Amino acid sequence: MRKRQLGQSDLFVSEIGLGCMSLGTEEKQALSLVDKAIDLGINYLDTADLYDFGLNEEFVGKAIKQRRKDIIVATKGGNRWNEGEAGWHWDPSKVYIKEAVKKSLKRLNTDYIDLYQLHGGTISDNIDETIEAFEELKKEGVIRYYGISSIRPNVIKQYLEKSSIISIMMQYSLLDRRPEEWFSLIKEHNVSIIARGPLAKGLLTEKTFVKEEGKSYLSYTASEIEAVRKEIKACAPSRSFTETAVQYCLHNDIVAAVIPGASKISQLKENCSAAGSNRLTEEIYTKLQQATKQDIYEQHR
């Protein structure tokens, strides 16, 4: 499995990571998926305290217990569960971040987190306070590096200017090219992108696509999705949709890793095979861009 440097850190992550949110709540199945991912060369696991009330972190902790040093563990915080109620609320305060990271460490059964990410963020947050919390956790050795998970340009710009983040997790795929507007700015700060949702909820895979009345994806209508899939296949007829989708995201070296989820071993194998396939030529890459929309973020600018 090929690896890429995450920002200017000493973390080198596999080009395909495992988005652990898809592991489910059955322990045996979850552990087998993580084991297989590691066997296939994946060294980057992405979880969050929010997933299944912390159960996801517990599964990851059990799966990596005997090989912690070989794995780059990323988790997220900032969403506080409402006591005795369903749901959660946003809390990026220094006090809460420091409280949340301790709980994540316990669930992950580790004494450090490789990449701790703010799981959201708004421009009205006390961003300086949040950064201070992350920096103190770095000095304490509790986290090695930190990043943010955000698709809000005004938040991203603040962290690029004020903090030492090494990564920004963003939804990015052939059907969601909004991050591309910000590639040059992010690159100027030597920060990497971690691409979540590279397969666009399965629309960019080989599974049979059934047109459903009213089914859409971002700015694409159902009929547009059907049409653009045909154009994507025409651009790279010898490749599977998954190969094309993954290699599109990896074409620009600002993307350190793509993290599709996987709930089956077959999906893991397909994702890893896609990452190991030949790179796209510039000609095919350009054709794919011409076949898809270049939307931009219209809010939070």
C-alpha positions, 0 to 999 in steps of 0.5 A: 500500500502506497503512503503519503505524508500528512501535512509536514508531520512525520505521519505517513498514512496509507492512501486508503484509510478505513472510515470506521463509522461503517463498522457497525455495532457487532464486535466480532464483525467490526474486529474482523473488518479492522483486522482485514484492513490492516492485513491489506496494508491500511495503517490509518483508522479514522473514528470519532467519539460520536460514533455509536456512543463511543463503542466505535472507539472501543472496537478500534482500541481492541483491534489495534491493542497488539500492534499500536505502534504500526497504526495511525489512529485518528479520532474526533471530538467536540460533540457533547452527548446530552445527558439523559437525552437523545442527541448531542450539542456542539461544545468546542470549549477548552474544558470539554476538549480536554475532558473528551480526549481523556475519554477517547484515550480510555476507549481506544486503550492507548496513551496517545492519539496520532491525529485528534480532529475537531469534529465540526466548527463554526465561525462563532466559536472561540477558535483561539480557545480551541486551538489553545486546547489542542496545543496544550494536548500536544505539549502534554504528549496526549496527541501527536498532531491535530486537524479539523473536519470541516467543509466551512471555508470561513472556519478552514481559513481561520485554522489555516491562519492561526493554528498548526493543523496538519489536515482538513477532513472534507467530503470530496469526490467526483460528484462533490468537487467543492474542495477544489476551490480551496486546494491552492490556499490549503497547499500554501499552508502545507496542510493535507486533505483527508477525503471522506465520502470518495464514493459518493454514498455508493454512486461511484461504485459498481453496484447496480444503480437504480434511478429513484424518483426524487433521488438526488446528490448535492446539486445533481438530480436523479437523471443527472446522476444517471447521465454523469455515471455514463460519462465517467465510464466513457472517460475511463472504460477499462476501470471500475467506477471505484478505481476511477473515483479513488484515483481521481481523489488521489490525483492531486498530492494535496490529498493524503488519504481517502477514507471510504467506509466498508461494512464487508470484506469485499468492499475493503478489498475493492477499495484497496485494489482501487488505491493500488491501480494505475494513476490517472493520466492528465488527459483522463483527469481533465476529461473527468473534470469536464464531465462533472460539475465544479460546484462551490460552497455557497454558505459559510464563506 
